[in-house]
Amino acid sequence: MPTVAPGDKVLVSGANGYIAIWVVRRFLEKGYAVRGTVRSVDKGKYLEEYFKSYGDKFEVVVVQDITKEGAFDEAVKGVDAVAHTASPFYLDAASVDELYKPAVNGTVSILKSAQKNGSHIKRVVVTSSTASVLEIGVDKVFTEADWNEHAIREVEEQGDAALGMIKYRASKTLAEKAAWEFYNTNKANLKWDLSVLNPPFVFGPAIHELKSLDALNTSLRQWYDAVLGNNQNETFLKVQGSTYIDVRDVAEAHTLALEKEAAGGERIIISAGSYVWQDWLDVARSLSPSPIPSHPNLPAGYPGAGATAKPPLSYDTSKAQRILGLKYRTKVEVTRDTLADFEKRGW
């Protein structure tokens, strides 16, 4: 199908989020017009101020409840593409519905609106996660053919008592499955195609509204606590970890997924590589001059332990390379820029 190009208008859902605001920024930098959705007028004020230099190239619309049927009916009118990033990521959800409804219903809602009113839409890209790919305890290189059925089963068995991370992983898996089911059922009658991106833990500097350290999003707060906190637990630092990607590379991937024709109909894992938490401590302490001089005694942990650690997870990212040609920022770049941002904020 024809893809989008600079000058076209892109709808970005949940535009005030950690990833989404970078997605908005990257589209604007490349010459696109952007319409961003937020849940309230108040949440849109920061965005309007942040992007005011782009004038009428950026606009905000309010979608109060993304789970409602027809929630995006007006928002999709007149846009050429959609980037659906709005989905919750936090680990203390009390109930299954707290994550499932916005993740699953929100995804299906925007696809239905695109089908109904998106007469100009050429492509929809959905931000999923490697949470819908991996299976904990399975020693293999995961690919786009893998699905996290285990998390779904655990939540079916345990309900609200399931661990927060399990509920999150199940919500992402079910939301992505729902997106593909809708697309495959209706694609003969759709004017647009679907692309899904699956990033792992997302780190890197924040540009969304943050009034305090406590307001940090889940992944970046976990990174802050590991690198600048006092968790010197040996197992945590030497064994635990995951895979990562810089938030700016996630944003770039969204633009490429809309621009590259071959991305249509594809599920694409985007990951820069694996880590154990000690790796980040080592990188932070190696930077000279330090990007965060207000913290002169950064935690040491167990220096060098990451070099001999078994990677916690591994993904085949050859499809992202082949289709998107995506380049990734290194741990050094992520750490330097993130610590510099924390320093600027006085954290």
Phi, psi and chi 1 to 4 in degrees:
 res  aa     phi    psi   chi1   chi2   chi3   chi4
   1 MET       -  154.5  -75.2 -169.2  177.9      -
   2 PRO   -61.9  142.0  -17.0   27.5      -      -
   3 THR  -107.8  177.6   54.3      -      -      -
   4 VAL   -88.0  164.5  -60.7      -      -      -
   5 ALA  -147.3  159.4      -      -      -      -
   6 PRO   -48.6  138.6  -30.9   37.9      -      -
   7 GLY   105.4  -26.6      -      -      -      -
   8 ASP   -73.8  164.5  -72.6  -18.1      -      -
   9 LYS  -107.0  132.4  179.0  174.5  -79.7 -169.2
  10 VAL  -117.0  133.6 -179.1      -      -      -
  11 LEU   -90.7  125.4  176.5   71.3      -      -
  12 VAL  -116.7  116.9  178.5      -      -      -
  13 SER   -83.6  149.8   66.7      -      -      -
  14 GLY    60.0   42.3      -      -      -      -
  15 ALA   -63.9  -14.4      -      -      -      -
  16 ASN   -90.6    5.0   57.4  -45.3      -      -
  17 GLY   -80.2  167.1      -      -      -      -
  18 TYR   -55.3  -50.9  170.9   52.1      -      -
  19 ILE   -76.5  -44.8  -67.3  173.2      -      -
  20 ALA   -60.3  -40.1      -      -      -      -
  21 ILE   -66.5  -32.8 -170.7  171.7      -      -
  22 TRP   -68.6  -36.8  -85.3  108.7      -      -
  23 VAL   -61.4  -47.1  172.2      -      -      -
  24 VAL   -57.0  -49.4  171.2      -      -      -
  25 ARG   -59.5  -42.8  175.9  166.7  153.1  174.1
  26 ARG   -67.5  -39.6 -167.2   67.8 -169.0  112.5
  27 PHE   -62.3  -43.5  -85.0  120.7      -      -
  28 LEU   -64.4  -42.0  -70.8  169.3      -      -
  29 GLU   -60.6  -32.1  -72.1  171.9  -15.1      -
  30 LYS   -87.5    0.2  -70.7 -179.1  110.3  172.7
  31 GLY   100.3    9.6      -      -      -      -
  32 TYR   -84.0  160.3  -69.2   86.3      -      -
  33 ALA   -95.4  147.2      -      -      -      -
  34 VAL  -131.9  134.7  176.2      -      -      -
  35 ARG  -112.1  118.3  176.4 -178.3  -64.0  157.8
  36 GLY  -106.7  138.9      -      -      -      -
  37 THR  -100.1  143.2   75.9      -      -      -
  38 VAL  -137.2  166.5  -68.0      -      -      -
  39 ARG   -85.3  -14.5  -76.0  178.8  -65.1  159.8
  40 SER  -153.7  159.6   67.2      -      -      -
  41 VAL   -58.7  -40.4  171.0      -      -      -
  42 ASP   -59.9  -40.5 -170.1   54.3      -      -
  43 LYS   -69.1  -20.0  -71.5 -177.4 -179.3  -65.1
  44 GLY   -85.4  -16.7      -      -      -      -
  45 LYS   -62.9  -42.8  -71.6  176.8 -178.4  174.6
  46 TYR   -61.3  -43.1  174.3   85.4      -      -
  47 LEU   -62.8  -44.0  -65.9  175.3      -      -
  48 GLU   -61.3  -38.0  -70.2  172.0  -27.0      -
  49 GLU   -71.3  -44.5  177.2   63.9   24.1      -
  50 TYR   -62.7  -38.8 -173.2   85.2      -      -
  51 PHE  -104.4   20.4  -67.3  117.9      -      -
  52 LYS   -64.2  -24.3   66.2 -179.5  179.5 -178.2
  53 SER   -67.5  -15.9   64.4      -      -      -
  54 TYR   -89.3   -0.6  -70.4   94.4      -      -
  55 GLY    56.1 -132.9      -      -      -      -
  56 ASP   -79.0    5.2   61.1    4.5      -      -
  57 LYS   -72.8  -16.8  -75.6  -80.0 -169.3  178.6
  58 PHE  -126.2  132.8  177.0   70.7      -      -
  59 GLU  -139.2  153.7   61.2  176.6  -50.0      -
  60 VAL  -116.4  136.0  173.6      -      -      -
  61 VAL  -127.2  150.4  -63.8      -      -      -
  62 VAL   -95.8  124.9  174.8      -      -      -
  63 VAL  -122.6   99.0  176.7      -      -      -
  64 GLN   -65.1  -42.5  -74.8 -175.6  -46.3      -
  65 ASP  -133.5  102.3 -176.5   -5.0      -      -
  66 ILE   -69.6  -12.8   67.9  171.2      -      -
  67 THR   -83.9  -12.6   67.7      -      -      -
  68 LYS   -77.0  142.3  -77.0 -172.8  176.3  176.6
  69 GLU   -57.9  129.3 -174.3   86.1   16.1      -
  70 GLY    80.8    8.7      -      -      -      -
  71 ALA   -57.0  -35.3      -      -      -      -
  72 PHE  -103.0   10.9  -67.1   96.6      -      -
  73 ASP   -54.5  -42.8  -80.2    1.5      -      -
  74 GLU   -81.0  -37.8  -68.3  -59.4  -46.8      -
  75 ALA   -62.8  -31.1      -      -      -      -
  76 VAL   -82.2  -11.2  -60.7      -      -      -
  77 LYS   -66.5  127.1  -70.4 -179.9  178.4  177.3
  78 GLY    83.8    1.2      -      -      -      -
  79 VAL   -95.1  157.7  -59.1      -      -      -
  80 ASP   -98.7  -15.2  -58.5  -71.4      -      -
  81 ALA  -161.0  163.0      -      -      -      -
  82 VAL  -130.6  134.6  174.9      -      -      -
  83 ALA  -116.4  106.9      -      -      -      -
  84 HIS   -95.1  101.3  178.5   54.3      -      -
  85 THR  -107.2  -11.8   72.0      -      -      -
  86 ALA   -72.2  111.0      -      -      -      -
  87 SER  -166.8  138.7 -171.1      -      -      -
  88 PRO   -73.3  142.2   26.6  -33.5      -      -
  89 PHE  -134.6   95.0  176.8   27.1      -      -
  90 TYR  -150.6  156.8   51.0   92.0      -      -
  91 LEU  -106.6    6.2  -54.5  179.5      -      -
  92 ASP  -114.9   27.3   55.1   -2.6      -      -
  93 ALA   -63.2  128.0      -      -      -      -
  94 ALA   -74.3  -36.1      -      -      -      -
  95 SER  -123.5  158.9   71.3      -      -      -
  96 VAL   -62.3  -44.1  169.8      -      -      -
  97 ASP   -60.4  -27.9  -77.8   -8.0      -      -
  98 GLU   -58.4  -32.8 -156.5  175.7  -38.6      -
  99 LEU  -100.1  -39.6  -68.4  173.8      -      -
 100 TYR   -64.2  -46.2  -85.8   33.2      -      -
 101 LYS   -60.8  -53.1  -78.5 -172.2  175.2  179.0
 102 PRO   -66.9  -34.2   16.8  -26.3      -      -
 103 ALA   -69.6  -54.0      -      -      -      -
 104 VAL   -79.6  -54.5  178.5      -      -      -
 105 ASN   -66.0  -36.1  -63.3   -3.1      -      -
 106 GLY   -63.4  -39.8      -      -      -      -
 107 THR   -67.1  -47.7  -60.3      -      -      -
 108 VAL   -65.9  -36.7  173.8      -      -      -
 109 SER   -60.2  -45.4  172.5      -      -      -
 110 ILE   -70.7  -32.4 -157.4  166.2      -      -
 111 LEU   -68.7  -40.0  -63.7  178.8      -      -
 112 LYS   -63.8  -41.5  -75.9 -177.5  175.5  178.5
 113 SER   -65.4  -38.5  -67.9      -      -      -
 114 ALA   -63.7  -37.1      -      -      -      -
 115 GLN   -68.3  -39.8  178.7 -172.1   35.6      -
 116 LYS   -77.6  -48.0  179.2 -179.2  174.0 -176.7
 117 ASN  -120.8   -0.2  -72.5  -19.2      -      -
 118 GLY   -90.9   63.5      -      -      -      -
 119 SER   -66.6  -22.0   57.0      -      -      -
 120 HIS  -100.6   -6.3  -62.4  -73.0      -      -
 121 ILE   -69.8  131.4  -66.5  174.3      -      -
 122 LYS  -104.0  -29.8  -56.0  179.1 -173.5   78.0
 123 ARG  -155.1  147.3  177.1  164.6  -66.6  166.0
 124 VAL  -119.4  127.5  175.7      -      -      -
 125 VAL  -111.3  130.0   59.4      -      -      -
 126 VAL  -109.3  132.4  170.2      -      -      -
 127 THR   -84.6  105.4  -44.9      -      -      -
 128 SER  -100.9 -138.2 -176.4      -      -      -
 129 SER  -167.8  156.3  168.0      -      -      -
 130 THR   -67.6  -10.6   53.6      -      -      -
 131 ALA   -58.7  -26.1      -      -      -      -
 132 SER   -90.3   -0.1   68.4      -      -      -
 133 VAL  -108.2  -47.3  175.8      -      -      -
 134 LEU   -71.9  163.4   63.6   85.5      -      -
 135 GLU  -139.4  115.0 -156.7  157.0  -30.8      -
 136 ILE   -63.6  137.0  -64.2  -61.3      -      -
 137 GLY    89.7   -3.5      -      -      -      -
 138 VAL  -100.8  122.0  177.3      -      -      -
 139 ASP   -93.8   94.8 -171.6   10.2      -      -
 140 LYS  -161.5  168.8   62.4  177.0  -77.5 -172.5
 141 VAL   -91.2  114.9  176.7      -      -      -
 142 PHE   -79.5  145.6  -68.4   96.6      -      -
 143 THR  -127.5  178.8   74.6      -      -      -
 144 GLU   -65.2  -12.0  -73.5   85.1   -1.4      -
 145 ALA   -80.9  -10.9      -      -      -      -
 146 ASP   -92.1  146.4  -66.6  -54.0      -      -
 147 TRP  -133.8  145.3  -72.5   90.3      -      -
 148 ASN   -84.5   71.1 -168.0  -14.2      -      -
 149 GLU   -68.8  -28.3  -54.5  -72.3   -4.2      -
 150 HIS   -61.2  -43.3  177.9   72.7      -      -
 151 ALA   -63.0  -40.3      -      -      -      -
 152 ILE   -61.7  -44.9  -63.0  172.3      -      -
 153 ARG   -62.7  -42.5  -74.3 -164.6  -57.0  -88.8
 154 GLU   -60.9  -42.6  -86.2 -154.5   49.2      -
 155 VAL   -69.9  -36.5  172.2      -      -      -
 156 GLU   -60.8  -38.3  -74.9  173.6  -11.0      -
 157 GLU   -78.9  -40.0  -68.0  165.9    4.5      -
 158 GLN  -103.2  -17.1  -60.5  177.7   24.7      -
 159 GLY    60.4 -136.7      -      -      -      -
 160 ASP   -64.5  -18.0  -68.6  -12.6      -      -
 161 ALA   -77.5  -10.0      -      -      -      -
 162 ALA   -63.1  150.7      -      -      -      -
 163 LEU   -60.0  149.7  -67.6  173.2      -      -
 164 GLY   -56.3  -43.7      -      -      -      -
 165 MET   -64.8  -35.0 -179.0   58.8   88.7      -
 166 ILE   -66.3  -42.6  -61.1  -62.4      -      -
 167 LYS   -61.7  -41.8  -75.1 -173.1  -79.5 -140.9
 168 TYR   -62.4  -48.2  166.5   70.7      -      -
 169 ARG   -61.7  -40.1  -71.2  171.6  179.7  155.0
 170 ALA   -64.9  -39.8      -      -      -      -
 171 SER   -63.9  -40.8   76.7      -      -      -
 172 LYS   -68.0  -39.2  -65.5  -57.6  -72.9 -172.2
 173 THR   -65.3  -46.9  -52.3      -      -      -
 174 LEU   -66.8  -36.6  -70.4  169.9      -      -
 175 ALA   -64.8  -43.0      -      -      -      -
 176 GLU   -69.5  -40.4 -170.1 -172.4  -17.4      -
 177 LYS   -59.0  -41.0  -80.7  177.7  173.3  -78.3
 178 ALA   -64.3  -37.6      -      -      -      -
 179 ALA   -63.9  -47.3      -      -      -      -
 180 TRP   -67.3  -36.9  -74.2  117.0      -      -
 181 GLU   -63.3  -44.5 -177.1  179.9   -3.8      -
 182 PHE   -62.3  -45.7  179.8   90.6      -      -
 183 TYR   -64.3  -48.3  173.8   68.2      -      -
 184 ASN   -67.0  -31.8  -70.4  -38.1      -      -
 185 THR   -71.5  -34.7  -59.3      -      -      -
 186 ASN  -110.4   -1.0  -64.1  -75.6      -      -
 187 LYS   -63.1  -25.1   66.2  179.9  175.4 -179.0
 188 ALA   -63.5  -24.1      -      -      -      -
 189 ASN  -110.5    8.4  -57.4  -50.0      -      -
 190 LEU   -97.1  146.8  -64.2  173.6      -      -
 191 LYS   -92.8   -4.5  -65.0  178.7 -179.6  177.4
 192 TRP  -126.2  162.7   45.8  -93.4      -      -
 193 ASP  -116.9  174.5   57.7   13.1      -      -
 194 LEU  -119.2  138.8  176.3   68.5      -      -
 195 SER  -130.8  138.8  179.9      -      -      -
 196 VAL  -123.1  133.0  173.1      -      -      -
 197 LEU  -106.7  137.2  -64.7  174.0      -      -
 198 ASN  -122.4   86.0  -59.6   77.9      -      -
 199 PRO   -85.6  157.7   30.4  -32.4      -      -
 200 PRO   -89.8 -141.2   32.1  -29.1      -      -
 201 PHE   -63.9  133.0  -88.3   89.3      -      -
 202 VAL  -108.1  122.3 -179.5      -      -      -
 203 PHE  -122.1  180.0  -57.3  131.6      -      -
 204 GLY   115.9  167.8      -      -      -      -
 205 PRO   -62.3  146.4   20.9  -31.4      -      -
 206 ALA   -98.3  140.4      -      -      -      -
 207 ILE  -124.1   -0.3   57.3  171.8      -      -
 208 HIS   -77.2  171.2   62.0  -58.6      -      -
 209 GLU   -68.0  122.2 -175.0  173.5   21.1      -
 210 LEU  -135.0  111.6  -72.8  170.5      -      -
 211 LYS   -89.4  -14.9  -66.8  177.7  178.6  174.0
 212 SER  -162.0  167.1   69.9      -      -      -
 213 LEU   -59.2  -35.9  177.2   60.7      -      -
 214 ASP   -65.7  -16.3  -71.2  -21.9      -      -
 215 ALA   -87.7   -2.1      -      -      -      -
 216 LEU   -56.5  142.4  -95.4 -177.8      -      -
 217 ASN   -66.4  163.5   53.6  -66.2      -      -
 218 THR   -56.8  -50.9  -58.7      -      -      -
 219 SER   -67.3  -42.8   61.3      -      -      -
 220 LEU   -71.2  -31.7 -161.3   50.5      -      -
 221 ARG   -67.4  -37.8 -178.6   57.6 -164.0 -109.3
 222 GLN   -63.5  -40.1 -163.7  168.4   16.8      -
 223 TRP   -65.4  -45.6 -168.1   93.1      -      -
 224 TYR   -57.7  -48.3  178.9   94.6      -      -
 225 ASP   -64.3  -33.0  -72.1  -16.8      -      -
 226 ALA   -74.0  -45.1      -      -      -      -
 227 VAL   -83.6  -33.8  177.7      -      -      -
 228 LEU  -113.9   -6.7  -63.6  175.1      -      -
 229 GLY   -87.9 -162.2      -      -      -      -
 230 ASN  -119.1   24.6  -66.3  -53.6      -      -
 231 ASN   -82.2   95.3 -171.6  -13.7      -      -
 232 GLN  -102.4   21.1  -62.9  -66.7  -72.2      -
 233 ASN   -60.0  126.1  179.5  -82.3      -      -
 234 GLU   -62.7  -43.7 -173.6  172.6    1.8      -
 235 THR   -64.8  -43.4  -60.0      -      -      -
 236 PHE   -57.3  -47.6  171.2   75.3      -      -
 237 LEU   -76.6  -38.6  -66.6  174.9      -      -
 238 LYS   -94.2  -20.0  -65.2  168.2   71.4  171.1
 239 VAL  -119.2  -43.5  177.9      -      -      -
 240 GLN   -78.4  149.8  -68.5 -178.8   21.4      -
 241 GLY   169.6 -158.8      -      -      -      -
 242 SER  -169.7 -144.2 -173.4      -      -      -
 243 THR  -125.0  162.4   59.1      -      -      -
 244 TYR  -139.7  166.5   80.3   96.4      -      -
 245 ILE  -153.2  146.9 -174.5  171.4      -      -
 246 ASP   -74.6  141.3 -172.5  -76.6      -      -
 247 VAL   -59.3  -31.7   65.2      -      -      -
 248 ARG   -70.2  -29.9  -64.7  162.1  -68.8 -174.5
 249 ASP   -75.7  -31.8  -62.7  -25.6      -      -
 250 VAL   -62.7  -42.7  178.6      -      -      -
 251 ALA   -61.8  -45.3      -      -      -      -
 252 GLU   -61.0  -39.3 -178.8   67.1   10.1      -
 253 ALA   -60.9  -36.0      -      -      -      -
 254 HIS   -64.3  -41.4  -79.8   75.4      -      -
 255 THR   -66.4  -41.8   67.6      -      -      -
 256 LEU   -67.1  -36.6  -65.2  170.2      -      -
 257 ALA   -65.7  -26.4      -      -      -      -
 258 LEU   -85.8  -27.5  -69.3 -176.3      -      -
 259 GLU   -87.6  -33.4  -67.8  170.8  -17.1      -
 260 LYS   -85.5  118.1  -56.9  -75.9 -172.1 -179.9
 261 GLU   -57.6  -37.8 -170.7  171.4   -8.3      -
 262 ALA   -67.1  -12.9      -      -      -      -
 263 ALA   -76.4  -15.5      -      -      -      -
 264 GLY   -62.3  132.4      -      -      -      -
 265 GLY    75.9   13.7      -      -      -      -
 266 GLU  -116.3  145.8  -64.3  -71.4  -10.5      -
 267 ARG  -101.9  125.4 -177.5 -176.0 -161.4 -145.2
 268 ILE  -131.1  117.2  -55.7  172.7      -      -
 269 ILE   -79.1  127.2  -64.8  170.8      -      -
 270 ILE  -120.2  114.9   51.1  172.7      -      -
 271 SER  -152.1  134.5  171.4      -      -      -
 272 ALA   -82.4  -20.2      -      -      -      -
 273 GLY   145.2 -179.4      -      -      -      -
 274 SER   -97.5  167.6   63.5      -      -      -
 275 TYR  -156.5  154.4   66.8   87.6      -      -
 276 VAL  -108.9  157.7  -67.5      -      -      -
 277 TRP   -60.7  -29.1  -74.4  107.7      -      -
 278 GLN   -59.0  -32.4 -177.8   62.6   47.2      -
 279 ASP   -54.9  -43.9  -67.5  -24.8      -      -
 280 TRP   -68.3  -36.9  -62.7  108.3      -      -
 281 LEU   -63.2  -43.1  -87.9   65.6      -      -
 282 ASP   -63.4  -43.2  -70.7   -9.9      -      -
 283 VAL   -63.6  -46.1  170.5      -      -      -
 284 ALA   -58.2  -41.7      -      -      -      -
 285 ARG   -75.9  -17.3  -72.2  170.8   61.0   86.1
 286 SER   -85.2  -14.5   74.9      -      -      -
 287 LEU   -75.7  129.0  -63.3  173.9      -      -
 288 SER  -140.2  123.4 -178.5      -      -      -
 289 PRO   -70.9  158.7   28.4  -35.6      -      -
 290 SER   -66.4  133.1  171.4      -      -      -
 291 PRO   -75.6   -5.2   25.5  -30.1      -      -
 292 ILE  -135.8   68.5 -171.1  161.3      -      -
 293 PRO   -62.6  -16.8   18.0  -29.6      -      -
 294 SER   -70.6  -10.9   63.1      -      -      -
 295 HIS  -118.7   77.8  -69.4 -106.1      -      -
 296 PRO   -70.5  -21.0   25.3  -33.4      -      -
 297 ASN  -116.8   74.7  -61.0  -54.0      -      -
 298 LEU   -67.1  144.6  -66.4  173.3      -      -
 299 PRO   -56.3  139.2  -23.3   32.8      -      -
 300 ALA   -93.3  -36.1      -      -      -      -
 301 GLY    63.1 -125.1      -      -      -      -
 302 TYR  -126.7   79.9  -59.9   85.4      -      -
 303 PRO   -51.1  133.2  -28.0   36.7      -      -
 304 GLY    82.9   -7.2      -      -      -      -
 305 ALA   -62.1  -28.3      -      -      -      -
 306 GLY   -66.3  -25.6      -      -      -      -
 307 ALA   -64.3  -28.9      -      -      -      -
 308 THR  -108.3    2.1   55.5      -      -      -
 309 ALA   -75.9  147.7      -      -      -      -
 310 LYS   -76.5  128.0  178.7  176.1  167.5   33.6
 311 PRO   -56.7  128.0  -23.0   32.9      -      -
 312 PRO   -62.8  -34.9  -20.0   32.2      -      -
 313 LEU  -146.6  155.3  -74.5  163.9      -      -
 314 SER  -144.0  135.1 -175.9      -      -      -
 315 TYR  -124.8  146.7  -63.3  101.2      -      -
 316 ASP   -84.2  112.0 -179.9  -10.5      -      -
 317 THR  -107.1   21.2   57.0      -      -      -
 318 SER   -66.3  -30.0   58.0      -      -      -
 319 LYS   -66.7  -41.3 -173.0 -169.6  -81.0 -169.4
 320 ALA   -61.5  -39.2      -      -      -      -
 321 GLN   -66.9  -44.1 -177.8   57.8   41.9      -
 322 ARG   -68.4  -44.1 -175.3  176.5   75.0 -108.5
 323 ILE   -90.4  -45.3  -66.4  177.2      -      -
 324 LEU   -94.7  -27.1  -56.6 -179.3      -      -
 325 GLY    62.8   33.2      -      -      -      -
 326 LEU   -71.7  133.2 -174.5   63.2      -      -
 327 LYS  -105.2  143.5  -66.8  178.8  173.0   61.1
 328 TYR  -111.7  142.4  -59.4  101.3      -      -
 329 ARG   -73.5  147.2  -75.2  170.8  172.4   81.7
 330 THR   -82.5  170.1   63.7      -      -      -
 331 LYS   -59.0  -36.7  -70.2 -172.3 -177.8   83.4
 332 VAL   -63.3  -46.0  168.6      -      -      -
 333 GLU   -64.4  -44.8  -68.4  172.1  -71.6      -
 334 VAL   -59.2  -48.1  174.9      -      -      -
 335 THR   -66.5  -48.4  -55.5      -      -      -
 336 ARG   -57.3  -49.2 -177.0 -170.2   61.6 -135.3
 337 ASP   -72.1  -34.2  -64.6  -11.6      -      -
 338 THR   -71.0  -44.0  -54.1      -      -      -
 339 LEU   -65.0  -37.4  -69.7  178.4      -      -
 340 ALA   -62.6  -37.4      -      -      -      -
 341 ASP   -67.0  -43.5  179.1   52.4      -      -
 342 PHE   -60.8  -40.9  -69.3  157.6      -      -
 343 GLU   -61.5  -43.5  178.2   73.5    5.7      -
 344 LYS   -62.7  -32.7 -174.1  175.8   67.2  178.8
 345 ARG   -85.2   -6.7  -64.0  173.2 -173.5  -85.3
 346 GLY    77.8   26.3      -      -      -      -
 347 TRP   -99.8      -  -67.0  -13.0      -      -
